Amino acid sequence: MEPPPDRRPDSAGEAEALTARVTVAANGTVTAWNTGAERLLGHPAAWALGRPAAELLAEPPGPADLARLAALTDPAAVSRPHGTLALRHRDGRRLDVPVLAHRRTAADGTHDWLLIGAVTGRRPRPEDEELLRTGLLQAPACAVSVYDTDLRLRGSTPAGQRLLGLSDDESRGLRLTDVVGLPVAEETEAHMRRTLETGLPCHLENHARAPGETRGRAWSVDVHRLESPDGRILGVATTGHDMTEEHRARERLQLIAEAGGRIGSTLDVTRTAQELADVVVPGLADFVSVDLLTAFEDGAEEAAAGAPLTLRRAAHQSVLPGVPEAVLARGEVDMYPEGSPAAESLRSGRAVRHRFDETLIAGWIAGDRARAARIRDFGFHSLIAVPLSARGTTLGVVVLVRHRRPDPFEDDDVVLAEELAARAAVCIDNARRYTRERGTAVTLQRSLLPQRLPEQSAVQVAYRYLPAGARAGVGGDWFDVIPLSGARVALVVGDVVGHGLHASATMGRLRTAVRTLADIDLPPDELLTHLDDLVARLAADVDLPGDTDPADGVGDGVGATCLYAVYDPVSRRCALARAGHPPPAVVRADGTVDLLDVPAGPPLGLGGLPFEPVETELPEGSLLVLYTDGLVAARSPDDDVDDGLARLRAALTGPADAQPTPCDLDALCDRILNRVLPSRPMDDVALLVARTRALDSARVATWTVSPDPAAVADTRKNVVARLEAWGLTEASFVTELIVSELVTNAIRHGEPPIRLRLIHDRTLIVEVTDASSTAPHMRRARGYDEGGRGLLLVAQLSRRWGTRPHAKGKTIWAEQEIGAAE
């Protein structure tokens, strides 16, 4: 008995009866039996449930049958095994039934198998060929065209006819290049000819606007050769699938990926805005403008509520050269009127999309003649306005316009514009915050550097300071020129490890400490020792819990390098010491360049190691070049500090007649920077160039004083005579008092030898030196004290005074203003 003939089911229940569904548990018993299984084998569900599935076989299972059944019920088998089973009908007939098996897993982890077989319809029917042919020809999304061996079009599906814009009667007998006058038709026909000749199918993708379409589409086209059953070549067929949405999705993803790589390459607000504009055009729009609220230019964190929406044009871009659509130039300020899409987007904080034929847009255009002219001249038809928002703050607005693309913006375009604007807004906000913080750091650092160099006669000085590039941030490089007693001068260059506000603040503290230590006339090595202790204490303070701030560069400790030099124009000798700092360069009068061999010493803050000073003679006119390591830093991975030092020597080397004159030290600084520095330095650079001077021996007078109080009178006479020779007679009275007090103190409290020296420089300097290391101190004498008023008197009569220690003894000095006397 054959299964009942195929017929259309009249209900869902009858449709279920056309498919036999049997569930077999892991132990081989039947656990489910539907009406289709009953109709196929004749057994009701009450009989089948709980029975071994092997009883359904037509014959007692042999080894082959058991293997086939095991293949259908084996948990380790493939997920959907299939095969033909010989089953026994209730009336005894044998039925060979194709069966599909689906392995299923329940929530409790148990497994079973669902066996499925068709009750009817397994044999081919005469009408199946017509059904298949009609289904293929009428497939709505598949454009199929058939060509003969001459590549003449013989017929197309309805989708193919719509794509070509012609019916079969209108296009039959024509070639594809005749129907579609586009380069893509020539490319497709070349692939068709190759497939016709070789039999190899090919696949190609193209994007074009077909004659029957109003907008471009992306198509995935397969070309294959048609052959008869006996092997005759009949022609070729092309099958095109509309991949427009997939193509657009890929373009959007590619645009987002491109934006991730291009937007935010620097920490510059304007450049970041321009990078956004360059990505959007032409990938999404024909014209784009990026405007930022001016309320943030003064460092405000948010715009004032109710304030006018005044914006500055940060960037724009167009598919047309010169961006002729722009109403504003970059950097100009304007206000978007209320009712405009940009104002609506800024007020609402969300993206808006409009057509230019809308009533809202027409009202806005009527009130803005300049923009109305651009819209009319260039044919704007669609617009998106997206706010630039980051961290809860609206920074500006991006306006995207189409006028060359015929298709307007869609919802997916709005989503893409929002994604790009969100990425750019974070980068712009980062750049804005960095610019503000960098400006603060630069202002702080420049305020801590010398605002003007002090007047002194020992050296002529020129300097340069360059902050680091944008990514590195402001560092802690500094320099200083400090006048010392005895017409001497101290030259200092230092570098604090790290960048940012913390480095600038640390630099200010160290510069103040150096000036304080220099004021007590410590020699270079002792000064660096005291500075080393200070840096160690600062590092200990930074390492305290709660003091770390990775964003400010704090938490990595405090370290610094320093070079301290003292030049004496009377003896023309220079004493130097350095703590981990690059060595200074000296340019002699004959043009030769030397790097002074000053022991490097450890960087400041390490402690425990001494600093070794070096003293050298610098003839008058010598150039002493001090700098930070940013000047000679490596330019590339293959470069090192020695290469930077070689570039510095080359920039300084030259014949004597080519050396800069005293008025050209600034030109020398520029020459050094141009020849030594890379185009984009990655670290701060401080450069200090000093030309040494020598004080005329005729302006220095020295006497050895006998340790006898009676020698004071003779000393005063010698001083008065020398002041008369110098034309400083009016300063004689004050100078006599100072000399008397200082010499008398040296005789009473010091040790021989005692020397008196007068220096006629910008000031008149009195120096008394003795061999005692006991330093005097000023005090206020009581009413009946016989002494104690000497140093107080000296302090009142002189501009400044102090004590300078030596290896054996000390020098007490005092300076007087002599401008009025001269």
C-alpha positions in Angstrom: 0.0 0.0 0.0 1.4 3.3 -1.1 1.2 6.5 0.9 -1.8 8.7 0.1 -1.4 11.0 -2.9 0.0 14.4 -2.4 -2.5 17.1 -1.8 -2.6 20.6 -0.4 -3.2 20.5 3.4 -6.4 22.3 4.4 -5.2 23.1 8.0 -2.2 23.3 10.2 -3.0 19.9 11.6 -3.1 18.4 8.1 0.2 20.1 7.3 1.8 18.5 10.4 0.5 15.1 9.2 2.7 15.4 6.0 5.9 15.1 8.0 6.8 12.2 10.3 8.5 13.3 13.5 9.8 10.7 16.0 12.0 11.4 19.0 14.4 8.7 20.2 16.0 9.0 23.7 19.6 8.2 24.3 18.7 4.6 25.4 17.0 4.0 22.0 13.4 4.2 23.1 10.7 6.2 21.3 9.6 9.3 23.4 7.5 11.2 20.9 5.3 10.2 17.9 3.3 12.6 15.8 0.4 12.1 13.4 2.7 12.1 10.4 4.6 9.1 11.9 1.3 7.4 12.4 0.2 8.2 8.9 3.6 6.9 7.5 3.8 3.6 9.4 0.2 3.1 10.5 1.1 2.7 14.2 -0.7 4.9 16.7 1.3 6.9 19.3 0.0 4.7 22.1 1.6 1.7 20.5 5.0 3.4 19.6 5.8 5.4 22.8 8.2 3.6 25.0 9.2 0.9 22.5 12.7 0.4 21.3 13.3 2.2 18.0 14.8 -1.0 16.6 11.4 -2.6 16.4 10.4 -0.1 13.7 12.9 -1.6 11.2 11.7 -3.9 8.4 13.8 -6.8 9.4 15.5 -7.9 12.6 18.5 -5.6 12.8 21.7 -7.1 11.5 25.1 -5.6 11.9 24.7 -3.2 9.0 21.3 -2.0 10.3 22.6 -1.6 13.8 25.5 0.4 12.4 23.1 2.6 10.4 20.9 3.1 13.5 23.9 3.8 15.7 25.0 6.5 13.2 21.6 8.2 13.5 21.6 8.1 17.4 25.3 8.3 18.2 25.9 11.5 20.4 29.3 11.8 18.9 28.0 11.8 15.3 27.6 14.9 13.2 24.9 17.4 14.1 22.6 16.4 11.2 23.3 12.8 9.9 20.9 11.5 7.2 20.3 8.3 5.4 17.6 5.8 4.3 16.1 3.4 6.7 14.1 0.3 5.8 11.0 0.5 8.1 8.0 -1.9 8.5 4.5 -0.6 8.0 1.8 -1.8 10.4 0.3 -3.9 7.5 3.7 -5.6 6.9 4.9 -3.6 4.0 8.5 -2.5 3.8 9.1 1.3 3.4 12.5 2.8 2.5 12.3 6.2 4.1 14.9 9.0 3.8 15.5 10.2 7.3 17.1 13.4 8.8 18.4 13.2 12.4 18.8 16.2 14.7 20.7 15.8 17.9 19.2 17.9 20.7 20.4 18.8 24.2 17.9 19.6 27.0 18.3 22.1 29.8 19.3 19.3 32.2 22.1 18.2 29.9 20.4 15.1 28.5 20.4 14.3 24.8 17.9 12.8 22.4 17.4 12.6 18.6 14.6 14.0 16.5 14.1 11.8 13.4 12.2 13.5 10.5 10.9 12.0 7.3 8.6 13.2 4.6 5.3 11.3 4.4 4.5 12.4 0.8 6.2 14.3 -2.0 9.4 12.3 -2.1 9.0 11.5 -5.8 9.5 14.1 -8.6 6.4 15.4 -10.2 5.9 16.6 -13.8 5.0 20.1 -12.6 8.2 20.4 -10.5 10.2 21.6 -13.5 7.7 24.3 -14.3 7.6 25.3 -10.6 11.4 25.6 -10.5 11.7 27.5 -13.7 8.9 29.9 -12.8 10.4 30.5 -9.3 13.8 31.3 -10.7 12.5 33.7 -13.4 10.2 35.5 -10.9 12.7 35.8 -8.1 12.2 39.5 -7.0 15.7 40.1 -5.7 17.8 38.2 -8.2 18.5 39.8 -11.6 19.2 36.9 -14.0 20.0 37.5 -17.7 20.8 34.8 -20.3 23.1 35.5 -23.3 23.8 33.3 -26.3 27.2 32.4 -27.7 27.4 35.8 -29.4 26.8 37.4 -26.0 23.4 38.7 -27.3 20.8 39.1 -24.6 18.0 36.5 -24.9 16.0 37.1 -21.7 16.0 38.3 -18.1 14.0 37.9 -15.0 11.7 40.7 -14.0 14.4 42.0 -11.6 16.9 42.0 -14.5 14.5 43.8 -16.8 13.9 46.5 -14.1 17.7 46.8 -13.7 18.2 47.3 -17.5 15.2 49.6 -17.8 14.0 47.5 -20.8 11.7 44.6 -21.3 12.8 41.4 -23.0 11.1 42.4 -26.2 13.0 45.8 -26.2 16.4 44.3 -25.3 16.5 40.9 -27.0 19.3 40.6 -29.4 21.4 43.4 -28.0 24.7 43.2 -26.2 25.1 44.4 -22.6 27.3 47.3 -23.8 24.5 48.3 -26.2 22.0 48.4 -23.3 24.2 49.9 -20.6 26.5 52.7 -21.8 28.8 52.6 -18.8 32.4 51.3 -18.3 31.1 48.6 -15.9 29.2 47.0 -18.9 32.5 46.6 -20.8 34.1 45.0 -17.8 31.2 42.6 -17.3 31.1 41.6 -20.9 34.9 40.9 -20.9 34.3 38.5 -18.0 31.4 36.9 -19.9 33.5 36.3 -22.9 36.3 34.8 -20.8 33.8 32.4 -19.0 32.2 31.5 -22.4 35.7 30.5 -23.7 37.1 28.8 -20.7 34.1 27.5 -18.8 35.4 28.9 -15.6 32.8 30.9 -13.6 33.8 34.3 -12.2 32.5 36.7 -9.6 32.7 40.4 -9.7 31.3 43.4 -7.7 30.4 46.7 -9.2 28.7 49.9 -8.2 26.8 52.0 -10.8 23.5 53.6 -11.6 21.7 51.5 -14.1 19.5 53.1 -16.8 16.4 51.8 -15.0 17.5 53.2 -11.6 17.4 56.6 -10.1 20.4 56.0 -7.7 23.5 53.9 -7.8 23.5 50.4 -6.4 26.1 47.8 -5.5 25.8 44.5 -7.2 27.4 41.1 -6.7 27.5 39.4 -10.1 28.2 35.7 -10.8 28.9 34.6 -14.4 28.7 31.0 -15.5 28.5 29.1 -18.8 25.3 27.3 -19.9 25.6 23.8 -21.3 23.1 21.3 -22.6 23.0 17.8 -21.1 24.9 16.5 -24.1 27.7 19.1 -23.5 26.8 21.7 -26.1 27.7 25.3 -25.2 24.5 27.3 -25.1 25.7 30.7 -23.8 26.3 32.4 -20.5 24.1 33.6 -17.7 24.7 36.4 -15.2 23.2 36.4 -11.8 23.2 39.7 -9.9 22.3 40.2 -6.3 21.6 43.6 -4.9 24.3 44.2 -2.3 23.6 47.9 -1.8 22.8 47.8 1.9 25.8 45.5 2.6 28.0 47.8 0.5 26.9 50.9 2.3 27.4 49.2 5.7 30.9 48.3 4.6 31.5 51.9 3.5 30.3 53.2 6.9 32.5 50.7 8.8 35.5 51.7 6.6 34.7 55.4 7.3 34.6 54.8 11.0 37.9 52.9 10.9 39.5 55.7 8.9 38.2 58.2 11.4 39.8 56.2 14.2 43.2 56.4 12.5 43.0 60.0 11.3 41.1 62.0 13.9 43.0 63.0 17.0 46.5 62.6 15.6 47.6 65.7 17.5 46.6 67.6 20.6 45.7 70.7 18.5 42.0 71.7 18.5 42.0 73.3 15.0 43.8 70.4 13.4 41.6 67.9 15.1 38.5 69.7 13.7 40.0 69.8 10.3 40.8 66.0 10.5 37.1 65.4 11.1 36.1 67.6 8.1 38.6 65.7 5.9 37.2 62.3 6.9 33.5 63.4 6.4 34.2 64.8 2.9 33.7 63.1 0.5 32.9 59.9 2.4 29.6 61.1 3.8 28.9 64.7 2.7 29.7 67.2 -0.1 30.4 70.0 2.3 31.0 70.1 6.1 31.6 72.9 8.6 32.9 72.5 12.1 32.1 75.4 14.5 33.1 75.6 18.1 31.5 77.6 20.9 33.6 80.6 21.8 32.5 80.3 25.4 35.3 77.7 25.9 38.1 79.8 24.6 38.7 81.5 27.9 39.0 78.1 29.7 35.4 77.8 30.9 34.2 74.2 31.5 30.7 74.9 30.1 28.8 77.6 28.3 26.7 80.0 30.3 23.0 79.1 30.3 21.0 81.3 28.0 24.1 82.8 26.4 24.0 83.5 22.7 25.4 80.7 20.5 28.4 82.4 19.2 30.7 80.0 17.3 34.1 80.2 15.7 34.7 78.4 12.4 37.4 75.8 13.3 37.4 73.8 10.0 35.5 73.2 6.8 35.9 71.0 3.7 34.2 70.5 0.4 34.3 68.3 -2.7 34.8 71.6 -4.7 38.3 73.2 -4.7 38.6 76.2 -2.4 35.5 75.4 -0.4 33.3 78.0 -2.2 30.2 77.0 -0.2 31.6 78.4 3.1 30.1 81.6 4.4 32.8 82.0 7.0 36.6 81.7 6.8 38.5 79.7 9.3 38.8 81.6 12.6 35.8 83.9 11.9 33.0 84.2 14.5 29.3 84.1 13.7 26.0 83.3 15.3 23.5 80.7 14.1 20.1 82.3 14.3 17.3 80.7 16.2 15.4 78.2 14.1 18.4 77.1 12.1 19.2 73.4 12.2 22.6 74.1 13.9 20.9 76.1 16.7 18.3 73.4 17.0 20.9 70.8 17.3 22.9 72.8 19.9 19.9 73.6 22.0 18.5 70.0 21.9 21.8 68.2 22.2 20.9 65.7 19.4 21.4 65.3 15.7 18.7 66.7 13.3 18.1 66.0 9.6 16.3 68.3 7.2 15.6 68.8 3.5 16.0 72.3 2.2 12.5 72.4 0.9 11.0 72.1 4.4 9.1 75.1 5.8 11.4 75.3 8.8 14.5 75.6 6.6 12.8 78.0 4.3 12.1 80.4 7.2 15.7 80.2 8.4 17.1 80.8 4.9 14.9 83.9 4.5 16.6 85.5 7.5 20.2 84.7 6.4 20.9 86.2 3.0 24.5 85.0 2.8 23.6 81.4 3.5 20.5 81.6 1.3 22.7 82.7 -1.6 25.1 79.7 -1.1 22.1 77.3 -0.9 20.6 78.6 -4.1 23.9 78.8 -6.0 25.2 75.3 -5.2 21.8 73.5 -4.9 21.9 72.3 -1.4 19.2 69.7 -0.9 19.9 67.8 2.3 21.5 68.6 5.7 22.5 67.0 9.0 23.5 69.0 12.1 25.2 67.1 14.8 26.4 68.6 18.2 29.9 68.0 19.3 29.5 66.6 22.8 32.0 65.1 25.1 31.9 64.3 28.8 28.5 65.9 29.2 29.6 69.2 27.6 28.5 70.5 24.2 31.6 72.0 22.4 30.2 73.0 19.0 28.3 71.7 16.0 29.1 69.9 12.8 26.9 70.7 9.7 27.0 68.2 6.8 25.4 69.2 3.5 24.8 67.3 0.2 24.5 69.1 -3.1 26.5 66.9 -5.6 25.1 63.6 -4.5 21.5 63.2 -5.7 20.3 61.0 -2.8 19.5 62.8 0.4 20.7 61.8 3.9 19.1 58.8 5.4 18.7 57.6 9.0 21.8 55.4 8.7 23.7 58.5 7.7 22.6 60.3 10.8 23.8 57.4 13.0 27.2 57.5 11.1 27.5 61.3 11.5 26.8 61.0 15.2 29.4 58.3 15.6 32.1 60.4 13.8 31.1 63.5 15.7 31.3 61.7 19.1 34.8 60.4 18.3 36.0 63.8 17.2 34.4 65.6 20.2 36.4 63.5 22.6 39.6 64.3 20.7 38.7 68.0 20.5 37.9 68.1 24.2 41.2 66.3 25.0 43.0 68.9 22.8 41.2 71.8 24.4 42.0 70.6 27.9 45.6 69.9 27.0 45.9 73.3 25.3 44.6 75.0 28.4 46.8 73.0 30.8 49.8 73.4 28.5 49.2 77.2 28.4 49.0 77.2 32.2 52.3 75.2 32.4 54.1 77.4 29.9 52.9 80.5 31.7 54.0 79.1 35.0 57.4 78.0 33.6 58.1 81.3 31.8 57.2 83.2 35.0 59.7 81.2 36.9 62.5 81.8 34.4 64.4 85.0 34.4 62.3 87.8 33.0 65.4 89.9 32.2 69.0 89.3 32.8 70.7 91.2 35.6 73.3 93.8 34.9 76.8 92.6 35.5 80.2 93.1 33.9 81.7 89.6 34.0 80.0 88.2 30.9 77.8 89.1 28.0 74.9 86.6 27.7 72.3 85.5 25.2 69.8 82.7 25.7 67.0 80.7 24.2 64.3 78.6 25.7 62.0 76.3 23.7 59.2 74.4 25.3 58.7 70.8 24.3 56.5 69.6 21.5 52.7 69.0 22.0 52.9 65.3 22.9 55.8 65.7 25.4 54.4 68.6 27.3 56.2 71.4 29.1 59.2 70.3 31.0 61.4 71.6 33.8 64.4 73.1 32.0 65.7 76.3 33.4 68.7 78.7 33.3 69.9 81.6 35.3 72.5 84.3 35.6 73.3 85.3 39.2 75.6 88.2 40.1 78.0 87.3 42.9 80.2 89.3 45.2 83.6 90.5 43.9 82.2 91.2 40.4 81.8 87.5 39.8 78.8 85.8 38.1 77.2 82.4 38.4 75.8 80.7 35.3 73.3 77.9 35.9 71.5 75.5 33.6 69.3 72.7 35.0 66.7 70.1 33.9 63.9 68.6 36.1 62.9 65.0 35.1 59.3 64.8 33.7 56.9 67.2 32.1 53.8 69.2 33.1 52.9 71.5 35.9 54.7 69.3 38.5 58.0 69.6 36.6 57.5 73.4 36.2 56.8 73.9 39.9 59.7 71.7 40.9 61.9 73.8 38.5 60.8 77.0 40.3 61.7 75.6 43.7 65.1 74.4 42.5 65.9 77.8 40.8 65.0 79.6 44.0 67.1 77.3 46.0 70.1 77.8 43.7 69.8 81.6 44.0 69.6 81.3 47.8 72.6 79.1 47.9 74.5 81.3 45.5 73.8 84.3 47.6 75.9 82.8 50.4 78.8 82.3 48.0 79.1 78.5 48.2 81.6 77.0 45.7 80.0 74.9 42.9 80.5 71.5 44.4 79.1 72.5 47.8 76.2 74.2 46.2 75.3 71.0 44.3 75.6 69.0 47.5 73.1 71.2 49.2 70.8 71.1 46.2 71.1 67.3 46.1 69.8 67.1 49.7 66.9 69.4 48.7 65.9 67.2 45.7 66.0 64.1 47.9 63.7 65.7 50.4 61.3 66.8 47.6 61.3 63.2 46.3 60.4 61.9 49.8 57.5 64.3 50.0 56.2 63.3 46.6 56.3 59.6 47.5 54.0 60.1 50.5 50.6 58.3 50.1 48.0 60.5 48.5 50.5 62.7 46.7 50.6 60.8 43.5 48.8 62.1 40.5 49.7 60.2 37.3 47.9 62.7 35.1 50.3 65.4 36.4 53.4 63.4 36.1 53.7 63.0 39.9 54.4 59.7 41.5 57.6 58.8 39.6 59.8 60.6 42.1 61.7 63.8 41.6 65.0 64.0 39.8 67.1 66.7 38.2 70.4 67.6 36.6 72.3 70.8 37.0 75.5 72.6 35.8 76.8 75.4 38.0 79.7 77.7 36.9 81.2 80.7 38.6 83.3 83.1 36.5 85.7 85.7 38.0 86.5 88.6 35.6 89.4 89.7 37.8 91.3 86.4 37.7 89.6 85.2 34.4 89.1 81.8 36.0 85.9 79.7 36.0 85.0 77.0 38.5 82.4 74.4 37.4 80.6 71.4 38.8 77.8 69.3 37.3 75.3 66.8 38.5 74.4 64.4 35.7 74.3 67.3 33.2 75.8 67.4 29.7 79.3 69.0 29.7 79.7 72.7 28.7 81.4 73.8 25.5 84.1 76.4 25.3 84.9 78.3 22.1 88.4 79.8 22.3 89.4 83.1 20.7 91.0 81.2 17.8 87.8 79.4 17.0 88.6 76.0 18.5 85.8 74.2 20.4 86.4 72.1 23.5 83.9 70.2 25.7 85.2 70.8 29.2 86.2 67.7 31.0 84.0 68.2 34.1 83.3 65.0 36.1 79.7 64.2 35.5 78.6 63.5 39.1 75.3 61.7 39.8 72.0 63.4 39.1 70.4 65.4 41.9 68.4 63.3 44.4 70.5 60.2 44.5 72.7 61.3 47.4 75.8 59.7 48.9 78.3 60.7 46.1 80.4 63.8 46.0 80.5 66.4 43.2 84.0 67.2 41.9 84.7 70.8 40.8 87.0 71.8 38.0 88.7 75.2 37.6 89.9 76.5 34.3 91.1 79.8 32.9 89.0 81.5 30.2 90.7 84.2 28.3 88.8 87.4 27.6 86.4 86.8 24.7 85.9 83.1 25.2 82.4 81.7 24.7 81.0 79.4 27.4 78.0 77.4 26.1 75.7 75.8 28.6 72.6 73.8 27.5 70.1 71.0 28.5 70.0 67.5 27.1 67.1 68.4 24.9 69.5 70.2 22.6 71.7 67.2 21.9 69.0 64.5 22.2 68.9 61.6 19.7 67.0 62.4 16.5 66.4 58.7 15.6 66.8 55.2 17.0 70.2 55.0 15.3 71.3 58.4 16.8 72.8 59.0 20.3 74.0 61.8 22.5 77.5 61.7 21.0 76.0 62.5 17.6 74.2 65.5 19.1 77.4 66.7 20.7 79.1 66.4 17.4 76.4 68.5 15.8 76.9 71.1 18.5 80.7 71.2 18.0 80.1 71.6 14.2 77.7 74.5 14.8 80.3 76.3 17.1 83.4 75.5 15.1 84.8 78.2 12.8 87.8 80.5 12.3 88.5 83.4 14.7 87.3 86.0 12.2 84.0 84.1 11.7 83.2 84.0 15.4 80.2 86.1 16.5 80.9 89.7 17.6 79.5 90.7 21.0 76.4 92.0 19.3 75.9 88.7 17.5 75.4 86.3 20.4 71.7 86.1 19.5 72.6 85.1 16.0 74.9 82.4 17.4 72.0 81.0 19.5 69.8 80.8 16.4 72.5 79.1 14.5 73.0 76.5 17.2 69.3 75.7 17.3 68.9 75.6 13.5 71.9 73.2 13.1 71.6 71.0 16.1 67.8 70.6 16.9 65.5 68.4 14.9 62.5 69.9 13.2 60.2 68.9 16.0 62.1 68.7 19.4 60.6 66.2 21.8 62.0 67.8 24.9 62.5 71.3 26.4 65.7 73.1 25.3 67.5 75.7 27.4 70.6 77.3 25.8 72.8 79.9 27.5 75.8 81.4 25.7 78.2 83.7 27.7 81.1 85.7 26.3 83.7 86.3 29.0 85.0 89.7 29.9 88.1 90.7 32.0 88.2 93.5 34.5 91.1 95.9 33.8 93.8 95.4 36.4 93.9 99.2 36.8 90.5 99.0 38.4 91.6 96.6 41.1 93.7 97.5 44.1 95.1 95.1 46.7 97.0 95.7 49.9 98.3 93.4 52.6 97.4 94.7 56.0 99.5 94.2 59.1 97.6 92.7 62.1 98.3 95.8 64.1 95.5 98.3 64.9 97.8 101.1 64.0 97.8 99.9 60.4 94.2 100.9 60.0 95.1 104.6 59.5 97.6 103.8 56.8 95.1 101.6 55.1 92.5 104.4 55.0 95.0 106.7 53.4 95.8 104.2 50.7 92.1 103.7 50.0 91.5 107.5 49.7 94.4 107.9 47.4 93.2 105.2 45.1 89.6 106.6 45.1 91.0 110.0 44.0 92.9 108.3 41.2 89.7 106.6 40.1 87.7 109.9 40.3 85.6 108.6 43.2 86.5 111.3 45.8 82.9 111.8 46.8 82.8 108.1 47.9 85.8 108.5 50.1 84.0 109.2 53.3 81.7 106.2 53.3 84.4 104.0 52.0 86.8 105.0 54.8 84.2 104.1 57.4 83.5 100.7 55.7 87.2 99.9 55.4 87.9 100.9 59.0 85.2 98.7 60.4 86.1 95.6 58.2 89.8 95.9 58.7 89.5 96.5 62.4 87.2 93.4 62.8 89.8 91.3 60.8 92.6 92.5 63.1 90.7 91.9 66.3 88.8 88.7 65.4 90.6 87.2 62.4 93.9 85.7 61.7 96.7 86.8 59.4 97.4 87.2 56.6 94.9 90.0 56.1 94.3 91.5 52.6 92.2 94.4 51.5 91.0 94.6 47.9 89.1 97.4 46.1 87.3 96.7 42.9 86.0 99.5 40.7 83.2 97.9 38.7 79.6 99.0 38.3 79.7 99.3 42.1 82.6 100.0 44.4 83.5 96.7 46.2 85.5 96.5 49.4 86.8 93.1 50.3 88.7 92.1 53.5 90.2 88.6 53.6 91.7 86.8 56.6 92.7 83.2 57.5 90.0 82.7 60.1 87.0 80.6 59.2 84.8 82.3 61.9 82.0 84.1 60.2 80.9 87.4 61.7 77.2 88.2 62.2 75.4 91.4 62.7 73.7 92.2 66.0 72.1 95.2 67.6 74.3 96.6 70.5 72.9 97.5 73.8 73.2 101.0 75.3 76.4 100.3 77.3 78.1 97.9 74.9 81.5 99.1 73.6 81.3 97.2 70.3 78.8 95.4 68.2 77.9 98.4 65.9 80.5 97.8 63.2 78.6 95.5 60.9 75.4 97.3 61.5 77.1 100.5 60.3 78.5 98.7 57.3 75.0 97.3 56.4 73.6 100.8 56.6 76.3 102.5 54.5 76.5 99.8 51.7 74.1 98.5 49.2 74.7 94.9 50.3 77.3 93.0 52.2 78.2 89.4 53.0 80.8 86.8 53.8 82.4 84.5 51.3 84.1 81.3 52.7 87.3 79.9 51.4 89.2 76.7 51.9 91.4 78.6 54.4 89.7 81.6 55.7 86.9 84.0 54.6 86.2 87.3 52.8 83.9 90.0 54.1 82.7 92.3 51.4 80.5 95.3 50.9 79.2 97.1 47.8 78.5 100.8 47.4 76.5 102.5 44.7 78.9 104.9 42.8 76.6 106.1 39.9 76.0 109.4 41.6 79.7 110.0 42.4 80.7 109.2 38.8 
